[in-house]
Amino acid sequence: MQYLFIRIVKARGLSHNESPYVKIRISNHSLRTKPAIYRPGEPTDSPEWNQVFALGYNRLDLTSSTLEVSVWDSPEQYLGGICLGLSDVLVRDPPDSPLAPQWYHLESSPGQNSCRVSGDIQLSVWIGTQNDDAFPEAWISDAPYVSHTRSKCIVSLERGHDIHCRRAVDDCLILVVEDRTNKEAISLGHIIIPLGSIEQRIDERHVAAKWFPLEGGASAGPIVDFRPTAKQLWKPAIGILELGILGARGLMPMKHNPYKGGKGSTDAYCVAKYGKKWVRTRTITDSFDPRWNEQYTWQVYDPCTVLTIGVFDNSRIFADPSGLEEKFDTRIGKLRIRVSTLESNKVQPKIPAGMDIRLSQAETVDADELDEEFDTIPSSKPPEIIRARYDRLRILAARVQTVLGDIATQGERVQALVELRLLRDYFGIAAGVGVQADEQGPFRGYGYNPVVNLSGVAGNTLFSLGTDISFNVAKGTFDEFSAGLSFNSPFLISALNLDDKLDAVKASCYYTFNPLTRTAIAAELKHNFSENGATIFTVGAQHSLFPFTLMKARVNNEAKIGGLIRFEVWEKLLVAITGEVDFRASNNKISQVGMSMAFSL
């Protein structure tokens, strides 16, 4: 989510004032800064605010909007203002450097008393996201209950006693010391420090420590931390643990957003605990893929320890403002990391070392392929999933077999030199010029004859008509001439062809009864005009008797019967047994018997 950031720094040359403040007005937002502060010894005409505002950003709304910044003195005395257009506001993305504030001259406004208008104001305006460095310190945001979205740090003072540091909405820093050795936390005291009493640090000089008395609370009870009070007597740390909390992906919706018609929403933040120190990131509102980009460190005294990280949903975002109904944050998930498993002086990779997923395309692998790769032997998956795997393998094998067969056939027949193709949705023409080996004469195999080949097809989704012509230029004869007509549907495929230089006519059909069991029948009728009008009629069928066994059979009018049985012995091994019987043969009726094996890698 993008925000419009407005940083009000300071002013100079103002007219006499008592407690000046700044008003910001844009579209439907009207904001007001806290009262100004003055550095010791500085004149009253140079007040400082050092306040940042973060407003919900909409590019369409802000293109024609203007930003009005005005300085006022109590009670409602106009000291000047400026008006800025928002169409050319710069966009800042970390790690870009922060935008330097600029000076703008205060001007009078129609309808306001201009007798006290003078001086300049320093501010900066930019567009950023929740990853911006200024977002955690922004006092007003478009997110409701923004005070519950800040980063927090909880450090244990002594074993069982925790100190909570948080930024309050009443310009005070509140520190609460609690005893958490029991199930219920017992308050040991608290400190309230007004932010106005804290001196601003403007250089690198050391800030001296101060003692603050605890107010209220119960007795501290027995001390359970027996380490010396002086840190010089503590055992030295063996190293520093650095944790970078980048973000999360694919979070589930945890509640309904009333501002978006009850749409699912998640306002996630991350909590990390190591030893006595807890850290909490800021809350990323209404995002299933939050990005925090925050870094924390811990002192490590023992490697046999565990770092715990959890992700929670902020339930206070849409809670009852009256506070009558107390809601607890919902845990989304957590993980634990053993410090002993981390490598020293090395950032732990998000992917295995030595692997480049861009080269291996690991992220593009289909989930079914990974499921098949890591399946047990024998498979533990249901039969329908296994059948789908083998069907996918058969389709791939059939495509490979078809392509290799076409390549082998064309390689034996013609060595193409030039080929032109014109392809459209329902129309295609191919023309080629090549050479064919001379298989006649005493120099058989040593000569080549030029061959011209022309083929074309036209049709639609149901019918198609095609022809194939091959002309031998040296001999002046047609080596091949055929034509065909086909009809295609999801369950029936039929064709009528003229083959062998129009010397034979062939009609065939193939009908599928059940695609699941691969049950189908086929018939073919072929008639040769030159071979004494010989006619051959063949019928056949196929069926999967078992999930891994396919049976085929055929018979023709010449008393020839053939059959095939194919077994899938293993997911990558196929075994087929074929045979053919010729009942007209006088000596040996079994004319063909064969066995083949196919193994895929």
C-alpha positions in Angstrom: 0.0 0.0 0.0 1.3 3.5 -0.9 1.2 6.5 1.3 1.7 10.3 0.9 4.3 11.3 3.4 4.5 14.9 4.6 7.4 15.9 6.9 7.0 19.2 8.7 10.4 20.3 10.0 10.6 23.9 11.2 9.9 27.5 10.3 11.9 30.7 10.4 11.2 34.4 10.4 7.7 34.1 11.8 5.9 37.1 13.4 5.5 37.2 17.2 3.8 34.0 18.4 3.1 32.0 21.6 2.4 28.4 20.6 2.4 27.9 16.8 1.2 24.8 15.1 0.7 23.6 11.5 -2.5 22.6 9.7 -2.4 20.2 6.7 -5.4 20.0 4.4 -5.7 17.7 1.4 -8.8 16.2 -0.3 -10.9 14.8 2.6 -8.0 14.9 5.2 -7.5 17.7 7.7 -4.6 17.3 10.1 -2.9 19.3 12.8 0.6 19.0 14.3 1.6 19.2 17.9 2.6 22.5 19.4 6.1 23.7 18.4 9.2 23.4 20.4 12.1 25.9 20.7 15.8 25.2 21.2 17.4 26.8 24.2 18.6 30.2 23.3 16.8 30.3 19.9 14.4 33.1 19.1 10.6 32.5 19.1 10.4 33.1 15.3 12.1 29.7 14.6 9.9 27.0 16.0 10.4 23.3 15.2 8.0 20.4 14.9 9.9 17.5 13.3 6.7 15.6 12.6 5.8 13.1 9.8 2.3 12.3 8.5 1.4 9.3 6.4 -1.9 9.5 4.4 -3.5 6.9 2.3 -2.5 7.5 -1.3 -4.7 7.2 -4.4 -3.0 8.4 -7.7 -6.3 9.2 -9.4 -7.6 11.3 -6.5 -4.3 13.1 -6.0 -3.6 14.0 -9.6 -5.9 17.0 -9.5 -5.5 17.6 -5.7 -3.4 20.2 -3.9 -1.7 20.2 -0.6 -2.5 23.2 1.7 0.0 23.8 4.6 -0.7 26.7 6.9 0.9 28.0 10.2 -1.3 29.2 13.0 -0.9 30.6 16.4 -3.2 30.0 19.4 -5.9 31.1 19.4 -6.5 30.7 15.6 -4.2 33.4 14.4 -3.1 33.0 10.8 0.7 33.3 10.3 0.9 32.2 6.6 0.6 29.2 4.3 1.5 27.6 1.0 -0.3 25.5 -1.7 1.5 22.7 -3.5 0.4 20.6 -6.5 0.6 16.8 -6.1 0.7 15.8 -9.7 4.6 15.7 -9.7 5.3 14.3 -6.3 8.4 12.1 -6.2 8.2 8.4 -5.4 10.8 7.0 -2.9 11.6 3.3 -2.6 14.1 2.2 0.0 17.1 2.0 -0.1 16.8 5.4 -1.8 18.2 8.2 0.3 15.6 10.3 2.2 14.4 13.4 0.5 15.9 16.6 1.8 13.4 19.2 3.1 13.0 22.5 1.3 12.2 26.0 2.3 8.9 27.5 1.1 7.9 31.2 1.6 4.7 31.7 3.5 2.0 33.7 1.7 -1.3 35.2 2.6 -4.6 33.5 1.9 -7.9 35.1 0.8 -10.3 35.6 3.7 -7.4 35.6 6.3 -5.8 38.5 8.1 -2.4 39.0 6.3 -0.9 41.5 8.7 1.0 38.8 10.6 2.1 36.8 7.5 5.9 36.5 7.2 8.7 33.9 7.2 9.4 30.5 5.6 8.5 26.9 6.4 10.7 23.8 5.8 9.0 20.6 4.7 9.3 17.6 2.3 6.6 15.6 0.4 7.0 12.2 -1.2 5.2 9.0 -2.0 6.3 5.8 -0.3 5.1 2.5 1.2 5.1 1.0 4.7 8.7 -0.1 4.1 9.7 3.6 4.2 12.0 4.6 7.0 9.6 7.4 8.0 6.5 5.2 8.4 7.2 3.9 11.9 7.5 7.5 13.2 4.5 8.8 11.3 2.0 10.2 13.8 -1.2 9.8 11.6 -1.8 7.1 9.1 -4.8 6.1 7.0 -4.8 2.8 8.9 -7.3 2.8 11.9 -5.8 2.3 15.4 -2.4 3.0 14.0 -0.9 3.1 17.5 -1.1 -0.7 17.6 0.9 -1.2 14.5 4.3 0.1 15.6 7.4 -1.9 16.1 8.1 -2.8 19.7 11.0 -4.1 21.8 10.7 -6.0 25.1 13.9 -6.6 27.0 14.1 -8.6 30.2 15.8 -6.7 33.1 16.4 -9.8 35.1 15.2 -13.3 34.9 11.4 -13.2 35.0 11.2 -9.4 35.0 10.4 -7.7 31.6 10.4 -4.1 30.6 8.0 -3.0 27.9 8.9 0.0 25.8 6.1 1.6 23.7 5.3 4.9 22.2 2.0 6.3 23.6 -0.5 8.5 21.9 -0.3 11.3 24.6 3.3 12.4 23.7 4.8 10.3 26.5 7.2 7.4 26.7 5.8 4.7 29.1 8.0 2.0 30.5 6.4 -0.8 32.4 8.3 -3.4 34.5 6.4 -6.7 35.0 7.1 -10.0 36.7 6.2 -12.9 34.4 7.5 -15.8 36.5 3.8 -16.7 37.2 1.0 -17.3 34.8 -0.3 -13.7 35.4 2.0 -10.8 34.9 2.5 -8.7 38.0 3.3 -5.0 37.6 6.4 -4.0 39.5 6.2 -0.3 38.5 6.2 2.1 35.6 7.8 5.3 34.3 6.2 8.1 32.4 8.6 10.3 30.5 7.2 13.3 28.5 8.7 13.4 25.0 9.1 17.2 25.3 11.5 16.7 28.2 13.9 14.6 26.1 16.8 16.5 24.7 17.2 16.2 20.9 20.5 14.6 19.9 22.1 16.6 17.1 25.6 15.2 17.2 27.6 12.1 18.1 28.2 13.0 21.7 27.5 10.3 24.3 24.2 10.5 26.1 24.6 10.2 29.9 22.5 7.6 31.7 19.9 8.7 34.2 18.0 7.0 37.1 14.2 7.1 37.1 12.1 6.0 40.1 9.5 3.3 39.5 6.0 4.4 40.5 3.3 2.0 41.7 3.3 -1.8 41.4 3.8 -4.7 43.8 6.9 -5.9 45.5 9.7 -7.1 43.3 9.9 -10.5 45.1 12.9 -12.7 45.1 15.7 -12.2 42.7 16.2 -15.0 40.2 19.0 -13.6 38.2 22.3 -14.2 40.0 24.6 -12.5 37.4 26.8 -9.8 38.8 25.4 -6.2 38.6 28.5 -5.0 36.9 28.5 -6.0 33.2 32.3 -6.1 33.3 32.0 -9.4 35.4 29.7 -11.1 32.9 31.1 -13.8 30.7 31.9 -12.4 27.2 29.5 -13.1 24.3 30.7 -15.6 21.7 29.1 -13.7 18.8 26.2 -11.7 17.5 23.1 -13.2 16.0 21.6 -11.0 13.2 18.1 -11.6 12.0 16.6 -10.0 8.9 12.8 -10.3 8.8 12.0 -9.7 5.1 8.4 -10.8 4.7 5.8 -13.6 4.2 3.8 -14.9 1.3 0.4 -16.6 0.8 -1.1 -15.8 4.3 -4.7 -16.8 4.9 -7.4 -14.2 5.7 -7.8 -14.0 9.4 -10.8 -11.6 9.8 -13.3 -9.6 7.9 -12.6 -6.0 6.8 -15.7 -3.9 7.6 -14.3 -1.1 5.4 -14.3 -3.3 2.3 -17.7 -5.0 2.5 -16.6 -7.8 4.8 -13.8 -8.9 2.6 -11.2 -11.2 4.1 -8.2 -9.3 5.5 -4.9 -10.0 7.4 -2.9 -7.4 9.3 0.3 -9.3 10.0 3.2 -8.6 12.2 6.2 -10.8 13.2 7.6 -11.5 16.7 11.1 -12.9 17.3 12.4 -14.0 20.7 15.9 -15.0 21.6 17.0 -15.2 25.2 15.5 -12.3 27.2 14.9 -10.0 24.3 11.7 -9.9 22.3 11.2 -7.9 19.1 8.1 -7.1 17.2 7.9 -5.7 13.7 5.4 -3.1 12.5 2.0 -4.3 11.3 1.4 -4.4 7.5 -2.3 -3.7 7.1 -4.5 -5.6 4.7 -1.9 -7.7 2.9 -1.5 -11.4 2.4 2.1 -10.9 1.2 3.5 -8.5 3.8 7.0 -7.1 3.5 8.6 -5.9 6.8 12.3 -5.5 5.9 13.5 -5.1 9.4 16.7 -6.2 11.1 17.5 -7.1 14.7 20.6 -8.4 16.6 21.2 -10.4 19.8 24.2 -11.2 21.9 24.9 -14.9 21.9 26.4 -16.5 25.0 25.6 -20.2 24.2 25.3 -21.8 20.8 22.9 -24.5 22.1 20.0 -22.1 22.1 16.9 -21.6 19.9 15.6 -18.6 18.0 11.8 -18.5 17.8 9.9 -16.5 15.2 6.1 -16.2 15.0 3.6 -14.4 12.7 0.5 -12.9 14.2 -2.6 -11.1 13.0 -3.3 -7.8 14.7 -6.8 -8.1 16.1 -6.9 -4.5 17.3 -7.1 -3.0 13.8 -10.9 -3.3 13.7 -11.6 -3.7 17.4 -14.2 -1.8 19.4 -12.8 1.7 20.0 -14.5 1.8 23.4 -12.3 -1.0 24.6 -15.1 -2.9 26.2 -14.4 -6.1 24.2 -10.8 -7.2 24.6 -9.4 -9.1 21.7 -6.2 -11.1 21.5 -4.0 -11.4 18.5 -4.3 -14.6 16.5 -1.2 -16.7 15.8 -0.8 -17.5 12.1 2.3 -19.7 12.4 5.8 -20.0 14.0 9.1 -21.6 13.5 12.2 -22.4 15.5 15.9 -22.1 14.4 18.7 -23.8 16.3 21.6 -21.4 16.5 24.1 -24.3 16.4 23.0 -25.0 12.9 23.9 -21.6 11.6 27.2 -20.9 9.9 29.4 -18.1 11.2 30.0 -14.9 9.2 27.6 -16.1 6.5 24.1 -15.2 5.5 21.9 -18.3 5.4 20.6 -18.7 1.8 16.9 -18.9 1.1 17.6 -21.7 -1.4 20.1 -24.6 -1.2 23.7 -23.5 -1.8 25.0 -24.2 -5.2 21.6 -24.3 -6.9 20.3 -21.7 -9.3 16.6 -22.1 -9.7 16.7 -19.9 -12.8 18.7 -22.5 -14.6 17.0 -25.6 -13.2 13.5 -24.1 -13.6 12.7 -25.7 -10.2 9.8 -23.3 -9.5 8.1 -24.1 -12.8 7.8 -27.8 -12.2 4.2 -29.1 -12.1 2.9 -30.3 -8.8 1.9 -33.7 -10.3 5.4 -34.2 -11.6 6.9 -33.6 -8.1 4.3 -35.9 -6.6 5.2 -38.7 -9.0 8.9 -38.1 -8.5 8.8 -38.5 -4.7 6.2 -41.3 -4.7 7.0 -44.6 -3.0 7.6 -48.0 -4.8 5.1 -49.5 -5.1 3.0 -46.4 -5.4 0.8 -45.3 -2.5 -1.5 -43.2 -4.7 -5.1 -44.2 -5.7 -5.5 -46.1 -9.1 -7.0 -43.1 -10.9 -3.9 -41.0 -10.3 -1.6 -43.8 -11.4 -3.7 -44.3 -14.6 -3.4 -40.5 -15.3 0.4 -40.8 -15.0 0.6 -43.7 -17.5 -1.8 -42.0 -19.9 0.5 -38.9 -19.9 3.4 -41.2 -20.6 1.6 -42.9 -23.4 0.7 -39.6 -25.1 4.3 -38.5 -24.9 5.6 -41.8 -26.3 3.0 -41.7 -29.1 4.2 -38.3 -30.1 7.8 -39.3 -30.0 7.1 -42.4 -32.1 5.1 -40.5 -34.7 7.8 -37.8 -35.1 10.6 -40.4 -35.3 8.7 -42.4 -37.8 8.1 -39.4 -40.0 11.7 -38.4 -39.8 12.9 -41.9 -40.7 10.4 -42.2 -43.6 11.3 -38.9 -45.1 15.0 -39.5 -44.6 14.9 -42.8 -46.5 12.8 -41.3 -49.4 14.0 -37.8 -50.0 16.7 -35.5 -48.9 14.9 -32.2 -49.0 16.8 -29.2 -50.3 14.1 -26.4 -50.4 10.6 -26.5 -48.9 8.0 -23.7 -48.8 4.8 -23.9 -46.6 1.6 -21.8 -46.5 -0.4 -22.6 -43.4 -3.8 -21.2 -42.4 -6.5 -22.3 -39.9 -8.2 -24.6 -42.3 -5.9 -24.6 -45.3 -2.3 -25.5 -46.0 0.0 -26.1 -48.9 3.6 -27.4 -48.9 6.0 -27.5 -51.9 9.5 -28.9 -51.9 12.4 -29.7 -54.1 14.8 -32.5 -53.2 16.8 -35.5 -54.3 16.1 -39.2 -54.2 18.6 -42.0 -54.3 18.6 -44.0 -57.6 17.8 -47.5 -56.7 18.0 -49.0 -60.2 20.8 -49.9 -62.6 24.4 -51.0 -62.0 25.2 -47.9 -60.0 22.4 -48.4 -57.5 22.7 -46.1 -54.5 25.4 -43.9 -56.1 23.2 -41.5 -58.1 20.4 -39.1 -57.1 17.5 -37.8 -59.0 15.7 -34.5 -58.4 12.2 -34.8 -57.1 9.4 -32.2 -56.8 6.8 -32.8 -54.0 3.5 -31.0 -53.7 0.9 -31.6 -50.9 -2.1 -29.7 -49.7 -5.1 -30.0 -47.3 -8.3 -28.0 -46.8 -11.3 -28.5 -44.6 -12.9 -27.5 -41.3 -13.4 -29.1 -37.8 -15.4 -32.0 -39.3 -14.2 -32.7 -42.8 -10.8 -32.4 -44.5 -9.6 -33.1 -48.1 -5.9 -33.6 -49.0 -3.6 -34.8 -51.7 0.1 -35.6 -52.0 2.1 -35.7 -55.3 5.7 -36.6 -55.9 7.2 -36.2 -59.4 10.7 -37.6 -60.5 12.2 -35.0 -62.9 14.9 -37.3 -64.3 12.5 -40.1 -65.1 9.5 -38.0 -65.9 7.2 -40.2 -63.8 5.1 -39.8 -60.7 6.6 -41.7 -57.9 3.6 -41.1 -55.7 0.1 -39.7 -56.1 -2.6 -40.1 -53.5 -5.7 -38.2 -52.3 -8.0 -38.6 -49.3 -11.1 -37.4 -47.5 -11.6 -37.7 -43.7 -14.3 -37.1 -41.2 -13.4 -36.4 -37.6 -15.5 -36.4 -34.4 -14.7 -37.0 -30.7 -15.7 -40.7 -31.0 -15.6 -41.5 -34.7 -12.8 -41.1 -37.3 -13.4 -42.2 -40.9 -11.4 -41.8 -44.1 -11.5 -42.5 -47.8 -8.1 -42.6 -49.6 -6.8 -43.2 -53.1 -3.3 -44.7 -52.8 -0.6 -46.3 -54.9 -0.8 -43.8 -57.8 -4.6 -44.1 -57.7 -4.4 -47.9 -58.2 -6.0 -48.7 -54.8 -8.9 -47.3 -52.9 -9.1 -47.6 -49.1 -12.0 -46.9 -46.7 -11.5 -47.0 -42.9 -13.2 -46.0 -39.7 -12.4 -46.0 -36.0 -15.0 -45.8 -33.3 -14.3 -45.4 -29.5 -16.9 -46.9 -27.2 -15.3 -46.2 -23.8 -12.3 -43.8 -23.4 -11.6 -45.0 -19.8 -11.1 -48.6 -20.8 -9.9 -47.7 -24.3 -12.5 -49.9 -25.9 -12.7 -49.3 -29.6 -13.4 -51.1 -32.9 -11.9 -50.4 -36.4 -12.6 -51.6 -39.9 -10.7 -51.2 -43.2 -11.7 -52.0 -46.8 -8.9 -51.9 -49.5 -9.4 -52.7 -53.2 -6.5 -52.9 -55.7 -7.5 -52.3 -59.4 -4.4 -53.8 -61.0 -4.0 -57.0 -58.9 -7.0 -58.8 -60.4 -9.4 -56.7 -58.4 -8.2 -58.0 -55.0 -10.2 -56.8 -52.1 -9.0 -57.0 -48.5 -11.5 -56.4 -45.6 -10.1 -56.1 -42.1 -11.8 -55.6 -38.8 -10.2 -55.2 -35.4 -10.8 -54.2 -31.7 -8.9 -53.2 -28.6 -9.7 -53.2 -24.9 -7.9 -52.7 -21.6 -8.5 -55.9 -19.7 -6.7 -54.6 -16.7 -5.4 -51.1 -15.9 -1.9 -52.0 -17.1 -2.8 -54.5 -19.9 -4.0 -53.7 -23.4 -5.2 -56.3 -25.9 -5.7 -55.8 -29.6 -7.0 -58.3 -32.3 -7.7 -58.1 -36.0 -8.9 -60.5 -38.8 -9.3 -60.1 -42.6 -11.0 -62.0 -45.4 -7.7 -63.7 -46.4 -7.9 -65.9 -43.3 -5.2 -64.0 -41.4 -5.7 -63.3 -37.7 -3.4 -61.1 -35.7 -3.2 -60.1 -32.0 -1.2 -58.0 -29.6 -0.9 -58.1 -25.8 1.0 -55.2 -24.1 1.9 -55.2 -20.4 3.2 -52.3 -18.4 5.6 -54.2 -16.1 6.9 -51.0 -14.6 6.1 -47.3 -15.0 8.9 -47.0 -17.5 9.0 -50.5 -19.0 6.5 -51.8 -21.6 6.5 -55.4 -23.0 4.5 -56.4 -26.0 3.9 -59.8 -27.6 2.5 -60.0 -31.1 1.5 -62.9 -33.4 -0.2 -63.5 -36.7 -1.8 -66.8 -38.1 -2.4 -67.4 -41.8 -4.9 -70.3 -42.1 -4.4 -70.5 -45.9 -0.7 -71.4 -45.5 -0.1 -75.1 -46.2 3.1 -75.6 -44.3 3.3 -73.2 -41.3 0.1 -71.4 -40.2 1.9 -69.2 -37.7 3.5 -66.7 -40.0 4.7 -64.2 -37.4 5.6 -64.2 -33.7 7.4 -61.4 -32.0 8.2 -59.7 -28.7 9.3 -56.2 -28.0 10.3 -54.1 -25.0 10.3 -50.4 -24.6 12.1 -48.5 -21.8 11.8 -44.8 -21.3 14.3 -42.7 -19.4 
